[in-house]
Amino acid sequence: MRTIKSCGVALLWLILFTVPAPAAGVQKPAAKGPDPMALLHKMCDYLQSLRQFSFHAEVSYDEVYSGGRKLQYGAEMETYVKRPDMIRVNAVGDILDKQFFLRHGSITLYDKSQNVYATMGVPPNIGGALAKAHDEYNLRVSLTELANPRLWQLISGKIDKALYVGMADVGTIACYHLAYDGAEVELQVWIGVGEKPLPLKVVFVQKRVEGEPQWSAHLSKWKTSAHLSDALFKFSPPDRVRKIKFVPRSRPAAPGNEKGNKS
């Protein structure tokens, strides 16, 4: 049976969010205003309070090729979440046409362009399912972590510095513009002002990846009181689609277990 590397079939890679470094000699003055960590925490808490939600995302991302050369691609993504254990993502873009399903202890990734799909068993909850997909198969799908019950811990653990940049509009919505810096990533996020502190724009750069690729998304069409049918999260293989396998993440051999080693 044909196999497939999860990093090659993943819709996009969500490694958390980052921002480009400022030009040399230019320093953004800290704006007086609310605590950027408190605002981020409030956003995470609000997302975790939603039992069902959906949103649209316009995504731009860099692919790094040999010699550090980068090309930018785009995609449109629709994300649906129904707690405690269902997520669906539809992603169509310049170089991808894929669907991701999490439902009742099973993850399925369907590549429409290649007419193949792969399935794995996972814990019957969003946090455990996403953790297993990443830890065992190196699979992360963009924006699904917004449904993770541990979202605050995942983000805050990567932040060393935080900055309130100021107020800015995303479309017609007033937002807090915030920036965060860590050893691995830099993040900018625009969070809507008011009773629904939703992320409306995200920009990040992967600082430790060759070429420091940038990923950005405009998030819109939020439905925070959605009533989503369970059937939306069920994958039914089309005719003549081929089932393949995920390839587990390669792990280094344990000390003393090398071939020919004698204790």
C-alpha positions, 0 to 999 in steps of 0.5 A: 500500500502506498504511503505518504509523509504527513508533512507533505500532505498537511494542508499547511503547517501551524507552528504558532504565529510569528512576525518579521523582524523590524529593519535594522536601526528601526525600533517601534516605540511601545504604545501605552495601553492594555496588557498584551498578554492579558488580551491574548489570554482573553482571546484564548479563553473566549475561543475555548468557551465556544461550543461550536464555531466556524470561520473563513481564512484567506491565507498567504504563506512562503515555501522555502526551496534550495538555497533559501529561495522563497515563493509565496502561495495563497489559499482559502480555508473554511474551518468548522469546530464542534466540541468535544471532538470534531473539526473540519477544514476545507483548503483550496489554493495555488498548490493544494486542494485538501480536506481535514476531518476529525470526528469521534477518535479518527483523523482523515486527510483527503488530498483531492488533487491526488485522489488519495486519503489517509486515516489514523486513530486518535484520542476522542477529544480535540486536544489529545487528537491534535497532540497525537497527530503532531507528536507521532506523525508530524501533522499540524493543520493550520488554524485547528489549534484555535480549537485546542483547549490548551491554546493559551499554554501552547502560545504563551510558552513560546513568548519571551516579549510582548508589545501592545502596538496600538489600535488598527482596523481590520476591514471595518472592525477596530482591533488591538494590534499586538506583537510577541517575540520568542526564540522560535517564532514572532507573532503579530495578532489583531484581536477584535475590540468588544465582547467577542475578542476574536483573532481577525488577522495573524502574521508569523515567521518561523525564525529557526526555519531556513529562509524564515518563512512567513505565514499570514491569515485574515480571518472573517465570517466568524459564526460563534453561535453556529449549529453544525450537523455531525454529518458535516464532519463525516468523510465519505470516500468518493468513488475510485479514491485510494486509501494510503497510510500516514508515515510515522515521525522518524525517531532516533534510535535509543542509546544502546539499541544500535545494530551490532551494539553489545552491552 
